[in-house]
Amino acid sequence: MHRLPPRNEADKISASARSATTATLSRSAIIGVLFAVVLSYTILPYYVTLFRTLNLGRTITPLNTDRCNHVVHPRVEGCEDMVVDHAAGIVYMACGSVENRLRWWPPLDHHDRRNLTDEQDPIFIYHLKTGKLEALPIAGFDGELHLHGIALWKPGPDGLAATTPLTAADPPAVLMLINHAYTGSTIEIFEHILPSTPSTSGVGVLRHVETVKDPLIHAPNSVHPVSRRSFYVTNDHRFHRGALRMIEQVGVLPISNVIFRDEDGTSEVVASNIAYPNGIIGYHDDNYILVVASTMARIYVYRRNTHNNQLTLHGYVSTAFTGDNLRMDFGTGRLYIAGTMQPLNLLKKTYDTTVEVASQVARVDNLNVGDIAKGIAPSADITPLVIYDKYPGSALTVAAVDAKHQKMLLSGFFADGILVCDLL
């Protein structure tokens, strides 16, 4: 027969049990509070920002679209990125077949290689003075070209645009292009070889110099050169394809990075914990590197160590919309950012090009890069310049600006032609 313990012993057992339960509850409460604090300061701000940028139920009102002309030209489509050579008065444009991109374009998680055309994506030049469009011939590269970001490096002060137009006797300008090849994404480096004499007709030729393929550069989006062979490049996703990639994007997970590739061919991670790092550009003679975090609607400001190329985060500037590429007019030092105001529609458009996606182009003025030591966060004034709610300004990704010619060129990865706008 089971005997009950003496009452004083039972009381001790009961008290011990209550104490253990209280301790457990206290630990749970502390863990819960800590989790709530972490959630409030780390995760929730991401989703608050995401919700604000969705513009659900908001009517998008067009702005200054009457200042833009829609220019259509054979094979000028899908020009996701552009870069201005201010000295030469031209704009380099990385374009691509929209039909092909609906099947194969890893940035959109499209990986179907069937029924693709064999043609390489073209690089076009737009002449700012005359408005003429010309395709750039390519020499020494017979492989596939599925273009994305484009960047320019020219011999000049700190690698910025030279103050006078180059001639054939000068070192050629260097173009870096992101290529999403079937065997893995690469950075293709070309030199723009000009005609031998000024009187020679034509735009010259792009001569292939190097293919950069590196396991660290697995999902490249945008590239910023700091010399003829070295550059910073954003990986817009950690996961390359499938469900994990979608979870990363929709979940606004800050798990991707920026890579630096040195002249000697070595690469390393120099900035991490970024949600959808997209456009990248140098600032203040490349002493700072600016990175657009698209799904966070931010521009991150990094201080660059020019000795070892490491990046130190100073903070960020909020853009209030989902930015894509960031460009500078080196004549004025002003920054311009283009992107979408309807991220959900943008996801739909990646499979149905008829879906309209409202887009915005904004100017970034008075950028203060901040001061970590003094606790000063970066700041800037964001001024909307152009807003489109439908074709032909649907899903814009880039605004290339030249104040000397008072022109601003707009386009996107599914765009039909380009928009040439009077600069505001």
NORQUIQUI-V306778 format. One line per field, one symbol per residue. ss: DSSP state (H for helix, E for strand, L for the rest). phi: phi as a letter, one per 30 degrees, with the letter a starting at -180 (. if undefined). psi: psi as a letter, one per 20 degrees, with the letter a starting at -180 (. if undefined). A space follows every 50 residues. Layout:
ss: ???
phi: ???
psi: ???
This chain:
ss: LLLLLLHHHHHHHHHHHHHHHHHHHHHHHHHHHHHHHHHHHHHHHHHHHH HHHHLLLLLLLLELHHHEEEELLLLLELLLEEEEELLLLEEEEELLLHHH HLLEEHHHLEELLLLLLLLLLLEEEEELLLLLEEELEEELLLLLLLEEEE EEELLLHHHLLLLLLLLLLLLLEEEEEEEEELLEEEEEEEEEELLLLLLL LLLLEEEEEEEELLLLLLLEEEEEELLLLLEEEEELLLLLLHHHHHHHHH LLLLLEEEEEELLLLLEEEEEEEELLEEEEEEELLLLEEEEEEHHHLEEE EEEELLLLLLEEEEEEEELLLEEEEEEEELLLLEEEEEEELLHHHHHHHL LLLLLLLLEEEEEEEEEELLELLLLELLEEEEEEEEEELLLLLLLLLEEE EELLLLEEEEELLLLELEEEEELL
phi: .dcddeddddddddddddddddddddddddddddddddddcbdeedddde ddddhdicddcebhddcccdccaeidahddbbbccdddibbdbccadddd ddcbaeecicbccdhddddddcccccdddcidcbdcdcbibcddbbdbdb bbbbdlehideddbedcdddeddcccbdbcdddkdbcccbcdddedbedd djcibccdcaccbbddccbdbbbbdbadbcacbccdbdcdaidddddddd dhddbcabccccedjdbadcabhcdhdbdbadbhhidbbcbdcedchbcd ccdcdddbidccdckbcdciaddbdcbcdddcidcbbblccbeddddddd cbddddbdbbcbccchdcdibddcicddaacccdcbbccaeccdhdbabc bbdechbbcbaadcdcibcccddc
psi: pppqqqghhhhgggggghgggggghgggggggggghggghiggghghggg ghihkpjppppqpkhijppoppqpjnqknhqqppnhgikrppporqphgh higonhhjkpkojqkqqiqqpqpqppohgijqpqqoqppjojaqonqdqq qppqpaokjrpqiqqqriiqpqqpppppomrhjqqroppqpoorqhqhip rrjbqoppgqpopphhmhlqgqqoqiaiiqrqppoiqgphrbghgggggh ilpmjarpqpprhjiqqqpiprlpompdqqqqqmkjiqppppngiilqop opppoigjjqppphbrppijrnqeqpqpoihijqqppqaqimhghhhhhi ioiippopqqpqpoqlooiroghjkoqqrrpoopgppqiaqjkplqiqop pohgjlqppqarijqobrpoqpp.
